[in-house]
Amino acid sequence: MRQQHALLDAAIKAVGNRYHTTMLIAKRIRQLHHGARPQVPTEEADSFFTIAVREIAAGHLSFESVPPPESAPPVPTAISGNGHL
């Protein structure tokens, strides 16, 4: 368990932001679940989470923020009273 915490800390350090790291892990888990090949050596007992964190910590994956295109409609900044945008 301690090793997983160290790997997660290394992944967060590689990405530089906990939220972005979480989003990247989630996206990579989905990719692995749908058949993407791991980019690091794995063992049969490794979960998709462990594989994704290892890949990020090893520098194989990174988070890139892409701004919306200029022609995109403005993003709402508030939620109306009925809970819908």
C-alpha positions in Angstrom: 0.0 0.0 0.0 2.8 2.4 0.8 4.3 1.8 -2.6 1.0 2.8 -4.3 1.0 6.1 -2.3 4.5 6.8 -3.5 3.5 6.1 -7.1 0.5 8.3 -6.8 2.6 11.1 -5.3 5.0 10.7 -8.2 2.2 10.9 -10.7 0.8 14.0 -9.1 4.3 15.6 -9.1 4.7 14.6 -12.8 1.3 16.3 -13.8 1.6 19.1 -11.3 -2.0 19.2 -10.2 -4.1 16.7 -8.2 -7.3 17.4 -10.2 -5.6 17.0 -13.6 -3.9 13.8 -12.3 -7.3 12.4 -11.3 -8.8 13.2 -14.7 -5.9 11.7 -16.5 -6.0 8.5 -14.4 -9.8 8.2 -15.0 -9.4 8.7 -18.8 -6.5 6.2 -19.0 -8.5 3.6 -16.9 -11.3 3.9 -19.5 -8.8 3.4 -22.3 -7.3 0.4 -20.7 -10.7 -1.1 -20.0 -11.5 -0.7 -23.7 -8.4 -2.6 -24.8 -5.6 -0.1 -24.9 -2.1 -1.6 -24.3 -0.2 -0.7 -21.2 2.9 1.4 -21.8 4.7 0.0 -18.7 5.5 -3.6 -17.7 2.6 -5.2 -15.9 1.8 -8.2 -13.7 -1.4 -10.2 -14.0 -2.7 -8.9 -10.7 -2.3 -5.2 -11.6 -5.4 -3.1 -11.7 -6.1 -0.6 -14.4 -5.6 2.1 -11.7 -2.2 0.8 -10.8 -1.2 0.6 -14.5 -2.4 4.1 -15.2 -0.6 5.6 -12.2 2.6 3.8 -13.2 2.4 5.2 -16.7 1.9 8.7 -15.5 4.7 8.5 -12.9 7.0 7.1 -15.6 6.3 10.1 -17.9 4.4 8.1 -20.6 1.3 10.2 -20.2 0.7 13.8 -19.6 -2.3 16.2 -19.2 -2.6 18.9 -21.9 -5.2 21.6 -21.4 -6.7 22.6 -24.7 -8.6 25.9 -24.9 -12.0 25.9 -26.6 -12.1 27.1 -30.1 -12.9 30.8 -30.6 -16.1 29.9 -32.5 -17.4 27.9 -29.5 -20.4 29.4 -27.7 -19.7 30.9 -24.3 -19.7 28.5 -21.4 -22.4 29.2 -18.8 -21.1 30.4 -15.5 -24.1 29.9 -13.3 -26.8 27.3 -12.7 -30.4 28.4 -12.9 -32.8 27.8 -10.0 -34.1 24.5 -11.4 -30.7 22.9 -11.6 -30.4 23.0 -15.4 -28.0 25.1 -17.4 
